[in-house]
Amino acid sequence: MLSKKSITVIISVAVGLAVALLAVLLVMKYAKGAFKDGTSSYLSADSSDSSYASSSEPAQTVSAPVDNGISLSITSPESKNIKTTEATYTFSGTSDPAEPLTMNGETVERGENGIFSLTVNLNIGNNTFTFSHKGENHTYTVNYRYVVIESYRPSGSKEYSCGATFAVSVKARKGSTVTAAFMGNTVSLVPQAEQDETEQSDIFINYGGSFKLPDNNYSDVNHGKITYTATYDGKSEIFYSGDIICLKPDFIVESDPNFKSGGRYIDVGSGKITEIIAYEAETFNAFATDDASRPTNNYLPQGTMDYSSQSYVYYENSTEKKEYAVLRCGYQVYTSHKDKPTSNTVQIVKEYAGTLPDHNEIGISSFQNSGQHTVLTLDTMWKAPFYFDLLPQGYSSPSNQDYRISSATYTYVDITFCYATVLTGEIAIPEDNPIFASAEIIQNENDYTLRLHLKKKGGFYGWSAKYNENGQLVFEFLNPVAVTAADNYYGYDLTGVKVLVDVGHGGIDPGAVSFSNTYTEAYVNLVLANQIKAELESIGATVYLTRSDNSTSSADTKIKMLQQLKPDFCIAVHHNSHYRSDVSGFEVCYSQPFAASAAKYIRDCTYETDFYSKYELDWHYYFMARCTNCPVVLTENGYMSNKYDYNNIINTEQSLRKAKAIAKGIVQYFASIQ
């Protein structure tokens, strides 16, 4: 603890330091020549001596002061463009007290340390203020909105049943003249008493009125927006509500009298809505009973909704019964499905009574290169279905469920927006876009199509669609990843390439029957997958496996992983089996036409190994291969049921040869799309 004597000494020292500091400041002030007449001449420190002034020697001057480093700093506002509803605005900040500060040519009064706070009166609209100090100008624009209307209801889009009477209200300045116009009628709104005293105001009060909707519509009708107008003291403001939708009567009919036939649409009646609640739903042709996936159909993202038929389409086989909901757009979707191999039920849709708008409106929000993808973002009035087509493309025998292609002939992508009567905006394709060359909007009889022309025939690599958090429809088109030549076994460096290896079966699903319980298909799939992974990683690729041990990996889990990782390529690793022990060979399959060339490269490179009895390139609707996010191919690397194939399968060296051949095919695919 300090003694009283010590404390006294400390205080004395502190006081001494303070006095010394004050003296220094006074010397600095007078050394600057801060005269009342504003002269910039500097006198000596002995300027109070009268003999100096009467000397025959002329007084020495300095032509300009030394800059002390203090400049104008306006701390409020932070932005140079301000919006306010107040009639005045205050600027505050600091400046060099030795130099003048003006605002719009008028001197700004400040304290001795250069601090200022200036309140200005505003005119309605934009007000410009320029501060000048030490040769620098700072200009601010303040927009003053004179508030007549503080709020209004309804403000956003609203849906009401036909024949309904609904209230409108405007909170405006007391004494205003307030009107609301809707459907060609204008009503005067009258002051309303506030039920909640906390809402009362001496300046703003509520004005109210009502409108009645028609009661004879047979379809949903968009009656447009409500126009709110308020005038006070010669000043007016106008605001608009969102669209007011009059819903048709809430009952289900088997046939819709307002249905527009044509194209792929079918009359399923109205009143029953089917909405996709899974992450996506695969589509099938309406009323098809073969449960066959087709690359000419597309997936629809979560949130998509459409009218659906009262009756279902069913498909049954020896193990399960499948149920489809038939949509007005001409597609049908599973209502649920069994996730393999767990057999857990995954709900695909929910169904309920309701009404949908009688048309859709699409607006092009943005189109941009975004690294790995080209991204198209669209505004939509509601989440209606769409068709996605690669055209023109011929297939081997579609009527026989054979969608093999001899070559990729498509030159454009068509996205057709169901029920769209409006498609606004335009797409300016950047010259450096790696996929598309141009775009055009095509008006059809019952909808609109956005056509995206490819830069080269067959130059398409994958796509996906979803609704974002703002309700916008977002398409992501996979850009071709760049690879570089390198001095290695494969001739290329795959740095930047992402590959997903789907390791078939596992866990509760051992896969194809084999000669041994030790070497199950699930086991040898993982061995080969790890070898492929190691080969691709050795040349820079980033590789993921759908499983890294003998765990159960369901189909839905794999699809979600594919969507999350967004790889540039996906290969599924399997081994085959047959009831005839003499059947053997290698097979690679694709489902989407843009995956055909990748499958061919893998087939051709595997052919060079010359240890299979046959090498097949085929089309099939295997679950994983149906995905459209990127090229997906499925390989069947020999038959577990054939002794020759089996011996090669369980031989580590032979398996490595297969892995190298597959890796080489993947590398050559990426080299081909540069």
N, C-alpha and C positions, 0 to 999 in steps of 0.2 A: 504494500500500500504506500502511495506517495505521501510525504509530509506536507504540511501547509506551506513550508518554506519552498519546497520543490514546485508545488503548484503555482506559487507566486512568481517564481523565476520563469516558468513556462509561459504564463500569461504575459509577463513583461516582454519576453522574446517575441511572442506572437504579435503584440501591439506594435513593437518596433518594426517588424517585417511589414505589417499593414501600412504603417506611415511611410516607410521607404517606397513601397509599391505605389502609393498614391502620389508621391513626389515624382516618380518616374513618369506616371501617366500625365501629370500636369506639364512636365517638360515636353513630352511628345506632342501634346495638344498645341502648345504655343509654338513649338518648333515647326509645326505644319502651317502656321500663319493663318489661323482660323479667324479672319476678320469679319466684322459685321457688314462691311461694305462689299464682301464677296471677292476682294482682290485675290489673285493667285500668287502675288509676290511673297517671297520668303524673307523675313528679317532675321538678323542674328539674335542669339539668345539674349543679348544686352540691348534690345530694342527700346527698353524703357528709359535709357540714358539720353537726356535732351541734347547733350553735347554731340552725340552721334548724328542726330537729325540736322544739326546746324553746321556740320563739318563741310568743308569745301570739297571733300571726296564724294563722288556720287555713290548712292546706295546700290549695293550689288543685288541682282535679281536672278532667279532661275526661271527659264521660259515655261516649264511644265512640271507639275508635281510627279513624284514617283508613285506608280501604281502600288497600292498597299495590298492588292490581291482580293479585295472584297468586291463581289459582284452581286447583281440582282438575283435574289432567290425568292420565288413566289411559292409559298408552302401550301396555300389553299387558293384555288382548287388545284388538284393534281393533274387534271386533264385540261386541254385547251379548247375542248368543245363540251359545253355544259347545257343540260336541260333542266329547267326549274318551273315550278308552278307558283313561286313567290314573286311579288312585284319588285323586290330588291335583291341584290346579291352583294356579298362581301368578299373582297380580295385581301389577303394578308401575306406578309413576307418580310424579308430583310434586304438591306442595300447598304452601299457605302455612304455614310452620313456626310462625307466631304464633297460628294458629287450630287448634282440635282437628279431628281426622279420625277417624271411626268407621266400622266395617263391621258391619252388623246390630246396632248399638248398642254394640259393643265398640271400645275405643280401639285405633287402629292405631299401632304404634310406628314412628317415622321418624327419619331423621338430622337434623342441625341445619339442613340446607338444605331440608327437607321431602320429601326423596326416600324412597320406601318400596318394599318388596318383601314381599308377604304370601302365604304358601302355606297353602291350606285343604284340609281333608279333604273328600271327596265321598261322598255316599250314592248308591246306584244310582237312576237316573232324573234328574229335574230338581232342581237346587239353585239357590236364589235368594240373591244377595248384593247388599245395598244399601249404598253408600258415601255418607256425609253429611259435608259440609264447607261452612262459611260459608253455610248456608241452602240449599244445593243438594244434590239426591239423584241418584245414578247407580245404576241397578239392572242387574244382569247375571244371566243364566240359564245355568247350565252343566249340560248333560246328560251324565251319566256312564253309558256302556254297559260293563257288566262282560262282557268277552269270554270266552265259552265256546267258540264256534266261530270260528276264524280264517279258514277258507276251506273250499270244498267243490267236488267235481267229480262229474258234469257240473253246470255252473251254468246255462248258457243252454240254448236249445232244441237238440235233437240228433235226427238221423235215423240209424236203424240198419236193417240188412236183417232180414227176418223170420227168426226162429229164432236170432238172434244172442245171445250172452252178453256183457254189457258190465259193466265194473267201476265201482263208486262208491267215493269216498273222502271223508273229512272230516278236516280238521286241527283238533283240539280240545285242550283242556287235558289234560295227562297225568293219568290216573286218572279220566277222564270215562266215563260210560255213554253210548254212541252207538248210534243206530239209524237205519235208512233204511226208509221205507215207500213201496211202489209197486205199483200194480195190485192192491190189497187184501192184499198180503203185506208183512210187516215183518221185516227181518233185523237181527241185532245185528252191528255192525261191530267188528272186532277190531284191536288195535294192529298196525301194520306197521313192519318195519324200513326205515330210510331207505337207499336206494341211494346217495344223494349226501350225503356227510357235511356239506356246507355247509348242507343243509336241516334238520339236526338241531337240536333246541331242548330246553332243560331244562324249558320250560313247555308247549309245544304239540308234539303228535306226530300222525302220520297213523293213521287207523282205516280199514279197508277191508272190502269185501264185493262181491257181484255179483248181477245179475238176468238171467234168461233171457226173451227175448221169444217170443211165440207164433210158430208156423211155418205156420199154415194160413189166413192172411188173403189175400183176393183183391183187396184195395184197400189203400191207405195208411190206417193207423189211428193216430189220436192217442190215446195211452194216458194223457195227462195229465202231471202233475208228480211228481217225487220229493220226499218230505218228509224233511228231515234234522233229527234231534233229538239234542241233547247235554245232559247234566246233570252238573254238578260242584258239590260242596259245597252242595247244595240249590238251586243256581241253574241255570236252563235257558234254552236258546236254540233257536229253530226257524227254519229257512230252507227255501226251495223252489227247485227247478231250473226251467228252462224246460220246454216241452212235449217229451215223448219220442215221436217218430214212428216207428212200425214200418212199413217200406216193404214193399210187395208184391213178389213175385219179379220180378227184373229181366229180363223178356222182353216182346216186343212182340206184342200180339194184335190181330186185325182188328176184333173186337167185344168191348166191355167189358161183362161180365155185370152190373156195378153201375151202368151208365149209366141216368140218369134222363131219360126223354124228356119232351117238352113245350116250349112256347115256341119259340125259335129254335134250340135245341140239336140237334146231330146226332151220331150215334154214329160216331166215327172210330177206335174202338179205343183202346188205351192203350199206353204204353211209348215212344212217339215224341213228343218235345217240340219245338215251334217257338217260338223266342224272338226278339223284335224287337230288332235291334242298331243299326238306323239311328235317326236322331233322332225319326222317327215312321213309321208305316205306314198307308197308306190301306187301308180295308177295302172289300170287295165281297161281294155275296151269294154264299153257298157254292154251288159247282158252276155258277156263271154263266160263260158262255163268250163274252160280248159285250164284255168289257173296258170296260164303261160305268160311269163314276163316278156316284154318286147322292148327293144331299144328305141322304137318309135314312140313309146309312151315315156312320160317323164315323172319325176317325183314332185310332190307338192309340199311346201314347207308348213310347219306348225302355224296354226292360226287361220289357214285357208278354210273358207266356208262356201257352201252352195246349197241350193234346194236339192232334196233327194226323194226318191220314190218311196211309197209306203211299203212296197214289197222288196225283199232282198233277192239276191242271186246266191245260190249255194253251190259249193263244190265239195265233193267227198271222195276220199280215198280210203285205203285200208287202215290208216292210223288217225285221221282227223277229218273234221268237217269245217269248211271255211265259209265265212259269211261276208258278202260284199254289200256295201251301200252304193246304189246307183245314183250318180250325180247328173244334174241338168246339163253340165258342160259336155257330157258324152263319155265320161270316165266312170269307173267304179273303183272303190277302194275297200280294203279289208276293214271290217269294224273292229277286229282284234286279230292277233295271231299268236302262235306259240313260239316262244324264243328257244331256239335249239342251242345246246342239248338239254337245257334245264326244264323245258316244257312249261316255263312260267308264262302266264297270259299277259300280253302287252296290249293295252287298250289303244287303239289307233284313232278312234273318233268318239265324239259325243253327239247325241241327237236331241233335238228339242223343237217345240213348236215356236214359230216366229215368222218374221218377214224380213226380206232383204231388199235393198234398193233395186229399182227396176233397171238400173244401168250402172256403169262404173266410169270413173274419170281418172286418167293417168297423166301425171306430169313428170317430165324428166328433170330430176333434181341435180344430178352430177354424173360425170363420166370421167374417170381418171386412172392413170397408171399408179399402182400402189405396191411397188416392189414385186412380190411374188404373184400378184394378181392385178388384173384390170377390173375395176369395180364400177358397176352401174347402179345408181341409186334412184328410185322412182317414188314419187308421191302417189298414193292411191286413195280413192274415196272409201273403198272397203276392200277386204282381203279376198277378192274373187280368184278363181282358178286361172291358170294360164297354160298354153301349150308351148313346148320347146322342141324345135325341129332342126336337125342338120340336113341341109338340102343343097342340091339334089343328090340323092344317094340311092343306088340300086342294091337290092339284096337277092340272095340266091333263090329262095322260094318262101316268101312270107306266109303264104296260105298253108304251107306245111311246117310252119314254125321253124324255118331255117333262115337265119339272118346273117349268114356268111357274106362277106364282101370280097370281091376279087381285087378291088383297089378303092381307095378313098376318093370319091368324086365330088364331095360336098364343097361348095364355095361360099356359102353364107349360113348364118344362123337366123332363124325366124322365131321371135317370141310374140305369141299372139295373146292379147289380154282379153279374156272372156268378158262379154257384155259391155266393153268399153265403147262409149260414144264420143269420148274426147281423149285425145292424146296431144298434149301441148309440150313445147320446148323443142330443142334441137340438140344434136350431139355433134360436137366438133372433135373428130378423131385426131389426137396428136400424131404428128408424123413419126415419132419414135415408138408408137404403140406396136408391140411385137405381134399382135394377133389380127387386128382389124384395120381395114383400109378406108372404109366409108360406112355411112348409115343412111337409111331412108325410112320414112314412115308411110305405111300403106293403110288406107282406109278400106275396110271390107264392108259387106252388107250389114253385119251384126256386131262387128268388133274392129279393133285396130291391131296391126302387126308392126313390130319394130324389126327391121331387117338389118343385120350387121354383116357386111361383106368382109370376108377373110382376105388377108394379104396374099395367101397362097392356097392353092387347092389342097384340102386335107389338113391345113394348118390350124388344128384345134386340139386342145389338150386337157380339157375338163371344165366343169362348171358346178356351181351350187347356188341355191337361193334360200333366203330367209327373210323374215320380217324383223327389223331392228327395234330398239326400245322406243323409237319415235313412230312406229307403225309403218315405216317405209319399207318397200320391197327392194331388197339388195341382191344383185347378182354378182358373184365373183367368178371371173374367168381365169383359169390357170395360165400364167405366162410361161413360155418355154425357158427353162433355166439354162444359164450359160455354162459351158464346160470348156476347158482349155487343153490343148495338146500337151503331152508330157512324155518323158522318157521312162516309161514303165511297161510292164507286161501288157497292159490294156491300151496304152497309147494316149490316155487322157487322165486329167486330174478332175475329180468330181467334187472338189471343195464347193460348198454351197448347195449341193444336191441333198434332198431329204427323201429317204426311201423307207417305206413301211413294209416289213415282211410279216405276212399273216401266217402264223404257225398253226397248221390245221389240227383240229381235235385237241385232246388233252383232258386230264382229270377224269371225270365220269364217262368220258367218251374216248375210248382207246383207238377208234378208227377202223381201218380195214383189217380183215382177218389175215393173220400171218402164220408162218410155220412155228413160231415161238411166242410164248407169253412175255418173254423178255424184250424182244424187238417188236414192239407194237408199232402201228403206224404213227401214233402220237409221239413215240420216242424217236423214231428215225426222222420224222418231220423236224423235230427240234434240232437234231444233229445237223441236218442239211441247212436249216435256216441259220444256225450259228456260223457255219462255214461260209455261206453267202454273205452274211453280215461282216465277217472278218475280211473277206476279199474286197468288198466295197469300201469298208473303212480304211483299208490299206492305201487307197487312192483318194482319200479325202472326204468321202460321202458321210453324211450323218444317217445312221440306220437305227430303226426302232423295230422291236419284235412285239407281236400281240401277246405273247407269253414267253417267259424265260425259264419256266420249270413245268412240271407235269400238273398244271392247274387247269381248271375248267374255264374256258373262254367262250362266252356265248356270242351268237351272231350279232345281237344288238350292241353288245359291248365293243365288238370289233368295229362296227360302223361308226359308233360315237367316237372311238379312238381315231379313226380315219378323218372324221370331220374336225376333230380338235387339233390334230397334228398338222393337217393340211400338207401332206407330202407331195412331192413331184411325181412319185411313182409308187405303185403298190404291187407286190407279188405274193400270191398265196402258194404255200408249199404243201403239197399232198403226195401221197402214194396210193396207187390203185389196187383194186382186187377184182377177181372174176370167178364165177363158178367153174369155169373151164381153166385148168392149170396150164394149158398151152398158150393162153393169151398173154402177150407181153408188149413192152414198148413204152415210149415217152409220148406225152400229150400236153399241149399247151392250149388254153382256151381264153377267149375274150367274149365280152357281151356287147360293150359299147363300140361303135365303129372307129372311134378315135384311139382305141386300144389295140386295134388289129395290127398296126405296124410294129408295135412293141412286142406283141406275141410272136410275130414272124421273125424278128431278130433273135429272140430267145430260141425259137425252134431251129433256125438255121445254124446258130452257134452250137447248139446241143448236137445237131446232126454231125458236126465236124468231129465229135468224140468217137463216133462209130462203135459204140458198145450197146446200143439199143437195137432191137429187131425192126422197129418202125418208129417214125417221127411224125406225129399228127399235129396239124394246126386246125382248130375247130372253133365253132361258135357254140356257146351254151349260156343259159341263164342261171349259172351258179350265183348264190346269194351275194357273195362279196364282189363278184365281177360286175354285177348290175350297177354298182356305185358310179356316179358321174363326176366326183370331185377331181379325179385324176385318172390316167390310164391304169387299169387294174387287170392283171392277167393271173390265171390260175394254172399251176403246173402239176401234172401227175407224173412223178419221177420213177416210173417202173411199177411193176405189179408185185405186191406182197405175196400173191398166190402163185407166182411163177418162180421155179427154183433158180433159173438163170438170173432173172431180175433181182430176186431176193438176195442171192449171194453178193451181187454188186451193191445192193442197198446197204447191207450191214458191213461192207468193206469200207473202212475209213478212207483209204487212198482213192478208191473209185468214187466214193461220195464227194471227195474234194475235187475230183475232175468234173463232176456234175456242177458243183458250186462255181467253179471257174468258168464253165461254159455259160451258165446262167448269168453270172456277173458280166461276162463279155457281151452277151446279148443286151443287157441293160445299158452298158456303156455305149454300144453301137447305136442303140435307140437315141440316147441323149445327143450323140454326135450328129445324128441324122436331122435333128430339129434345130440345129444352130442356124 
